[in-house]
Amino acid sequence: MKKNTLILALTAVTITLTTLTMSAFWNSKKKSAETDSEGHVLVALWADYEQAVSLDRPAKQVEILSKIKSEASEKRLAWDFYDAAKKYVSDAASRNWKLQDSLKLNLGEEIAKFVADIGKEQ
């Protein structure tokens, strides 16, 4: 009798642990499908950006970052917008260092506008 109870308890524990593991695995797959490893929601555009970086195409990088900023602004995706805006300044300034000051000023204005637009909705 004790042997049957022990086997039943071990089976229940095994099934429970297997279920929890499978649940965690499926939930992590679902979450990673929604964002990339850096937490960006606009996964396809960020993949395009990473490809441009790996191919060393600075003009294409800046173009894609502009698209990301625009779409992130429309969809109110703060992290995507902020990261794209920061990288835009860095990438554009690496192409022409003389623009660095104006790009940084523009970054501040873009972020303020983004925050103001979000504030208007609430």
N, C-alpha and C positions, 0 to 999 in steps of 0.2 A: 504494500500500500504506500509506504513512504517513498519507494523507488518510483512509482507511477506519479506521485505528486511532484517529486523532484524533476522528473522528465517533463512534466507538464509546465512547471515553473520555468525551466530552462528554455523550453520551446516558446513560451510567451515572451520571455526577455529577448530571445533571438529575433522573434517577429517584430517586436517593438523597436529594437535597435535598427533592424533592417528598414523598417518603415520610416523612421526618423532620418536615416542616412539617405534614403531615396528621396524623401521630401526635400531635404536640404540641397541635394544635387539638382533636382528639377527646379527649385526656386532660384538657385544661383544661375542656372542656364537661362531662365526667363529674364532675370534682372540684367545679366550681361548682354542679352540680346537687345535690350532697350537702350543701353549706354555702352560707350567704349571703355577702355581700361582707365581713362582719365576722367570719366563721368560725363562726357559730352553726349548730348541727346542727338545732335545732328551727325550721326555716325557716318553716313555716306560722304558728306562734305568734308569731314575731318579725315576720312580715308583718302580722299582726293588730295587734300593738303599734304598728308604724310607722303603720298606718292610723289608730289611735286618737290618736296624736301629731299627725298631720296634720289630724285633725278637732277637735283640742283637746278631748279627752274624758279629763280626768285620772282620773276614777273608773274608767273602762274600762281605762286604762293600768295602774293599780294592780292591777285584777282580772286582767288578762292576765299581768302580771309575776308574780303569785302562782301562776298556772297554770304558767308557764315554770319558776319555781323548783321547784315540786312535781315536774313531769315530769323536769326536769334532775336533780333529786336521785335520783329512782327509777332513771333510766338512767345515773347517774354521769357526767354531762356537765359537767365542771368549769367550762369557759368560759361556757357558757350559764347555769349556776347563778350564778356570780360576777357576770356582767354584769347579769343580771336582779335579783340582790339589791342591787347598787349602785344601779341605776336605780330600784328600788322605794323605797329610802331617799330618793333625790332627789325622785321624783315625789310620794310621800306627804308629805314635808316641805314641798313647794311648796304642797300643799293646806292643811296645818296646821303652821305653823312650830314650834308648841309641842311637837310630837311628835319633833322632830329628834334630841334627845338619846336618847330611848328607842329610836328607830329605829336609831340607830348602835350602841347596846348590843346590840340584837336582831340586827343584822347580824353583829357579832362572834360571837355565840352560834350563829347559823345556820351560819356558815362553819366554826366549830370542830366543830359536829355533823356537817357534811358531810365534813370531813376525818376525823373519828373513824369514821364509817360506812365510808369507803373503807379505812381502816386495819384495820377488823375483817374485811374480805373477804380481805385479803392474808395 
